[in-house]
């Protein structure tokens, strides 16, 4: 598929019940998003998953067009994948505004591999996380050029209301560092935390992060099932030792611990 969604696809959307539509790596541009938004608005209630990853010419302008569909009160989209689409903080602003107006259905948002999202983009998304109707369970912002500032925004947003978030993917954001993890651990200690999976590979962490995580898990041990800490060379044996103390807690439910 190249540059625009074919006419037969639009007809399919308009007259049949399509639940999953995947167009990853199809050389699509904002023009395709315009066609998609138009088709989906005419028959909005059946699509559950939309995959547009690895289409680098979609850009912010394409996401803005798609957001017209997300704001439709009949939209029932549950999973949206926009990884490696050359997006910036502007796309996060468009998404946040659209989802704030119709927050209750989206459960997975995948934005990894968009290096221009940065902390300012995550800050926009946090406005959505604070929406009373937000039901987001998975947020993936791997390789988005994030720092400790994004952790501050996330922790604040997630602690401001009971959150449904189960999975948080922050891998390959090398400027998060220990100071960012210390901020996130404030949320992990919250009795309202429902996080099952936390991925922090390649975030320039040391044994200090393991200390913060161990303390958080000790005070609230029952939810986290998977902790990913690979590609953090400064964790070393001493960091793993600190985490092992958490594993000895009889209430600990951790099933996967990755540190290499």
C-alpha positions as CSV (number, residue, x, y, z in Angstrom):
1,X,0.0,0.0,0.0
2,X,1.5,3.4,-0.9
3,X,0.5,6.9,0.1
4,X,-3.3,6.5,0.5
5,X,-5.7,3.9,1.7
6,X,-7.3,2.1,-1.3
7,X,-10.9,2.7,-2.2
8,X,-11.9,-0.9,-1.4
9,X,-10.6,-0.4,2.2
10,X,-12.8,2.6,2.7
11,X,-15.8,0.8,1.3
12,X,-15.0,-2.0,3.8
13,X,-15.0,0.4,6.7
14,X,-18.2,2.1,5.6
15,X,-20.3,-1.0,5.1
16,X,-18.8,-3.9,7.1
17,X,-17.8,-4.6,10.6
18,X,-14.0,-4.3,10.7
19,X,-12.5,-4.7,14.2
20,X,-8.7,-4.7,13.5
21,X,-6.9,-2.7,10.8
22,X,-3.1,-3.0,10.5
23,X,-1.1,-0.9,8.1
24,X,2.4,-0.9,9.6
25,X,5.3,0.0,7.3
26,X,3.1,0.9,4.3
27,X,4.7,4.2,3.3
28,X,1.5,6.1,4.4
29,X,1.3,9.9,4.7
30,X,-1.1,12.4,6.3
31,X,-3.3,11.9,3.1
32,X,-4.0,8.3,4.3
33,X,-5.0,9.6,7.7
34,X,-7.5,12.0,6.1
35,X,-9.0,9.1,4.1
36,X,-9.1,6.9,7.2
37,X,-10.7,9.6,9.4
38,X,-13.4,10.2,6.9
39,X,-14.2,6.5,6.5
40,X,-14.2,5.8,10.2
41,X,-16.4,8.8,11.0
42,X,-19.0,7.3,8.7
43,X,-19.0,4.0,10.6
44,X,-17.2,4.6,13.9
45,X,-18.4,2.1,16.4
46,X,-16.8,-1.2,15.3
47,X,-13.0,-0.7,15.0
48,X,-11.1,-1.8,18.1
49,X,-7.4,-1.7,17.0
50,X,-5.7,0.6,14.5
51,X,-2.0,-0.1,13.7
52,X,-0.2,2.6,11.7
53,X,3.4,2.2,13.0
54,X,6.5,2.7,10.9
55,X,4.9,5.1,8.5
56,X,7.3,8.0,9.0
57,X,5.4,10.4,6.7
58,X,2.2,10.4,8.8
59,X,3.8,13.1,11.1
60,X,1.8,15.4,13.4
61,X,-0.5,16.6,10.6
62,X,-1.7,13.0,10.1
63,X,-2.4,12.4,13.7
64,X,-4.3,15.7,13.9
65,X,-6.6,14.4,11.2
66,X,-7.1,11.1,13.0
67,X,-8.0,12.9,16.2
68,X,-11.3,14.0,14.5
69,X,-12.3,10.3,14.6
70,X,-11.1,9.8,18.2
71,X,-13.4,12.7,19.3
72,X,-16.4,11.0,17.8
73,X,-18.7,9.9,20.7
74,X,-19.4,6.6,18.8
75,X,-15.6,5.8,18.6
76,X,-14.8,2.5,20.4
77,X,-11.1,2.2,19.6
78,X,-9.3,0.3,22.3
79,X,-5.7,0.1,20.8
80,X,-3.8,2.7,18.8
81,X,-0.3,2.1,17.6
82,X,1.7,5.0,16.2
83,X,5.3,3.9,16.7
84,X,8.0,5.3,14.5
85,X,5.7,7.8,12.7
86,X,8.0,10.8,13.1
87,X,5.8,12.4,15.7
88,X,6.5,15.3,18.1
89,X,4.9,16.8,21.2
90,X,2.3,18.3,18.9
91,X,0.8,14.8,18.3
92,X,0.6,14.3,22.0
93,X,-1.3,17.6,22.4
94,X,-3.8,16.5,19.7
95,X,-4.2,13.1,21.2
96,X,-4.6,14.5,24.7
97,X,-7.3,16.9,23.6
98,X,-9.2,14.3,21.6
99,X,-9.0,11.7,24.3
100,X,-10.0,14.1,27.0
101,X,-13.3,14.7,25.2
102,X,-13.9,11.0,24.7
103,X,-11.8,9.2,27.3
104,X,-13.4,5.9,28.3
105,X,-12.5,3.4,25.6
106,X,-8.8,3.6,24.7
107,X,-6.9,1.0,26.7
108,X,-3.5,0.9,24.8
109,X,-1.5,3.8,23.4
110,X,1.8,2.9,21.7
111,X,4.0,5.9,20.7
112,X,7.5,4.3,21.0
113,X,10.3,5.3,18.6
114,X,9.2,8.9,18.2
115,X,12.3,10.7,19.4
116,X,10.7,14.2,19.2
117,X,7.9,13.5,21.7
118,X,10.3,14.4,24.6
119,X,9.2,15.3,28.1
120,X,6.8,18.0,26.8
121,X,4.9,15.5,24.9
122,X,4.4,13.2,27.9
123,X,3.2,16.2,29.9
124,X,0.4,16.6,27.4
125,X,-0.5,12.9,27.7
126,X,-0.6,13.2,31.5
127,X,-3.5,15.6,31.1
128,X,-5.4,12.7,29.6
129,X,-4.3,10.3,32.4
130,X,-5.9,12.7,34.9
131,X,-9.2,12.7,33.1
132,X,-11.8,11.0,35.4
133,X,-13.0,8.7,32.5
134,X,-9.5,7.6,31.4
135,X,-9.2,3.8,31.2
136,X,-5.7,3.5,29.7
137,X,-4.0,0.3,30.7
138,X,-0.9,0.4,28.5
139,X,1.3,3.4,27.7
140,X,4.4,2.8,25.6
141,X,6.9,5.6,25.1
142,X,10.1,3.7,24.5
143,X,12.9,5.7,22.7
144,X,11.1,9.0,22.9
145,X,14.1,11.1,24.2
146,X,12.7,11.4,27.8
147,X,14.3,12.5,31.0
148,X,13.6,12.6,34.7
149,X,11.1,15.4,34.0
150,X,8.7,13.0,32.3
151,X,8.8,10.8,35.5
152,X,7.8,13.7,37.6
153,X,4.8,14.4,35.3
154,X,3.8,10.7,35.2
155,X,4.0,10.2,38.9
156,X,2.0,13.4,39.6
157,X,-0.7,12.4,37.1
158,X,-1.0,8.8,38.2
159,X,-1.2,9.8,41.9
160,X,-3.8,12.4,41.4
161,X,-6.5,9.8,40.8
162,X,-6.9,6.1,41.0
163,X,-5.3,4.9,37.8
164,X,-6.0,1.9,35.6
165,X,-2.5,1.8,34.1
166,X,-1.1,-1.8,34.2
167,X,1.9,-1.4,31.8
168,X,4.4,1.4,31.5
169,X,7.2,1.1,28.9
170,X,10.0,3.7,29.3
171,X,12.9,1.6,27.8
172,X,15.8,3.3,26.0
173,X,15.3,6.8,27.5
174,X,18.8,7.3,28.7
175,X,18.2,10.6,30.5
176,X,15.7,9.2,33.0
177,X,18.5,8.1,35.3
178,X,18.2,7.4,39.0
179,X,16.5,10.7,39.8
180,X,13.6,9.8,37.5
181,X,13.1,6.4,39.1
182,X,13.1,8.0,42.5
183,X,10.1,10.2,41.4
184,X,8.3,7.2,39.8
185,X,8.7,5.2,43.0
186,X,6.5,7.7,44.8
187,X,3.7,6.3,42.6
188,X,4.7,2.7,43.1
189,X,4.4,3.1,46.9
190,X,0.8,4.4,46.4
191,X,-1.9,2.0,47.6
192,X,-3.8,2.9,44.4
193,X,-1.0,1.8,42.1
194,X,-2.2,-1.0,39.8
195,X,1.0,-1.3,37.7
196,X,1.8,-4.9,36.7
197,X,4.6,-4.3,34.2
198,X,7.4,-1.6,34.4
199,X,10.1,-1.6,31.7
200,X,13.2,0.6,32.4
201,X,15.8,-1.0,30.2
202,X,18.6,1.3,28.9
203,X,17.6,4.2,31.2
204,X,21.2,4.9,32.6
205,X,20.3,3.5,36.0
206,X,22.6,2.5,38.9
207,X,22.2,0.6,42.1
208,X,20.5,3.7,43.6
209,X,17.5,3.0,41.4
210,X,17.4,-0.6,42.7
211,X,17.4,0.8,46.2
212,X,14.4,3.1,45.4
213,X,12.5,0.2,43.7
214,X,13.2,-2.2,46.5
215,X,11.8,0.3,49.1
216,X,8.7,0.9,46.9
217,X,8.1,-2.8,46.5
218,X,8.5,-3.4,50.2
219,X,5.8,-0.9,51.0
220,X,3.4,-2.1,48.2
221,X,4.5,-5.6,47.1
222,X,1.4,-7.1,45.7
223,X,0.9,-5.7,42.2
224,X,4.1,-5.6,40.2
225,X,4.6,-8.8,38.1
226,X,7.3,-7.8,35.6
227,X,10.3,-5.5,36.1
228,X,12.7,-4.9,33.2
229,X,16.1,-3.3,34.0
230,X,18.3,-4.7,31.2
231,X,21.1,-2.5,29.6
232,X,21.7,-0.5,32.7
233,X,25.4,-1.2,33.2
234,X,25.8,0.6,36.5
235,X,23.2,-1.6,38.4
236,X,25.9,-4.2,39.0
237,X,25.7,-7.0,41.6
238,X,25.0,-4.6,44.5
239,X,21.8,-3.4,42.8
240,X,20.6,-6.9,42.2
241,X,21.3,-7.7,45.8
242,X,19.0,-4.9,46.9
243,X,16.2,-6.2,44.7
244,X,16.6,-9.7,46.0
245,X,15.6,-8.4,49.4
246,X,12.2,-7.5,47.9
247,X,11.8,-11.0,46.4
248,X,12.1,-12.5,49.9
249,X,8.9,-10.7,51.0
250,X,6.1,-13.3,51.2
251,X,3.7,-10.8,49.6
252,X,5.9,-10.1,46.6
253,X,4.2,-11.2,43.4
254,X,7.0,-10.5,41.0
255,X,7.2,-13.1,38.3
256,X,9.8,-11.6,35.9
257,X,12.9,-9.7,36.7
258,X,15.3,-8.9,33.8
259,X,18.6,-7.2,34.5
260,X,20.9,-8.4,31.6
